């Protein structure tokens, strides 16, 4: 089959875990894995019009605002989850609404 439906097994702002899961799936021999990332946050308007993000000028340098995701073929989803567990990793899929939620709202919901 040329085109197969893919399901998201990982979607989070965590580059290190994303790399570990991607490598575990590759070493496990799983084919057709799509590992990608995209910028979730929009750049805040700056007074000078330069579209600089003020969060990038902290003591730790430029911050990573990307959301990292991994998709696998629907038929391989269970095998992918097994490979992730065998490698000792835990993946949690969050919906786009959860990722886009304001931090203050998330904190309020936890309490």
C-alpha positions in Angstrom: 0.0 0.0 0.0 1.5 3.3 -1.1 -0.2 5.6 1.4 -1.2 4.4 4.8 -2.8 6.3 7.7 -0.4 7.4 10.4 -1.2 7.9 14.1 0.6 10.2 16.5 2.3 8.3 19.3 4.3 11.2 20.7 3.6 15.0 20.8 5.4 17.1 23.3 7.8 20.0 23.9 10.7 17.7 24.9 13.4 17.3 22.3 15.6 14.9 24.3 12.8 12.3 24.8 11.8 12.8 21.2 15.3 11.9 20.0 15.4 8.8 22.3 12.1 7.5 21.1 13.0 8.1 17.4 16.3 6.3 17.9 14.5 3.4 19.7 12.0 3.0 16.9 14.8 3.0 14.3 16.9 0.5 16.1 13.9 -1.7 16.6 13.5 -1.9 12.8 10.2 0.0 12.5 9.7 1.4 9.0 7.7 4.4 8.0 8.3 6.5 11.1 7.8 10.3 10.7 9.6 12.3 13.3 9.1 16.1 12.9 8.8 19.3 14.9 7.0 22.7 14.4 6.9 26.0 16.1 3.9 26.1 18.4 4.4 29.6 19.7 3.9 32.8 17.7 6.4 35.5 17.9 5.3 38.3 20.2 5.2 41.8 18.7 8.2 43.9 19.8 8.1 47.7 20.0 10.8 48.1 17.4 9.0 45.9 14.8 11.9 43.4 14.6 9.7 40.5 15.7 12.2 39.4 18.3 11.0 37.0 21.0 11.9 38.5 24.4 12.0 35.0 25.9 15.1 34.2 23.8 17.3 36.8 25.7 17.4 35.1 29.1 20.5 33.9 30.9 20.2 30.5 29.3 20.1 31.8 25.7 17.6 31.0 23.0 14.7 28.9 24.2 13.3 25.9 22.3 9.6 26.6 21.6 9.1 23.7 19.2 6.6 20.9 19.6 8.1 17.5 18.7 6.0 14.7 17.3 6.3 11.1 16.0 3.9 9.4 13.8 3.8 5.7 12.8 1.6 3.7 10.5 -1.6 2.7 12.1 -0.8 -1.0 11.8 2.6 -0.4 13.6 1.3 1.6 16.5 1.2 -1.3 19.0 4.7 -2.4 18.0 6.0 1.1 18.4 4.6 1.4 21.9 6.2 -2.0 22.7 9.6 -0.8 21.4 9.3 2.4 23.5 8.5 0.5 26.7 11.3 -2.0 26.0 13.7 0.9 25.8 12.6 2.1 29.2 10.9 5.3 27.9 7.5 6.7 28.5 5.6 8.7 25.9 2.5 10.7 26.5 0.4 12.0 23.7 -1.2 15.4 24.3 -3.9 17.0 22.2 -3.2 20.2 20.4 -5.7 22.0 22.7 -3.7 20.8 25.8 -0.4 22.0 24.2 -1.9 25.4 23.3 -3.4 25.9 26.7 -2.1 28.8 28.8 0.3 27.9 31.6 -1.9 29.6 34.2 -4.9 27.6 33.1 -3.0 24.4 33.4 -1.8 25.3 36.9 -5.3 26.1 37.9 -6.6 22.8 36.6 -4.0 20.9 38.6 -5.0 22.5 41.9 
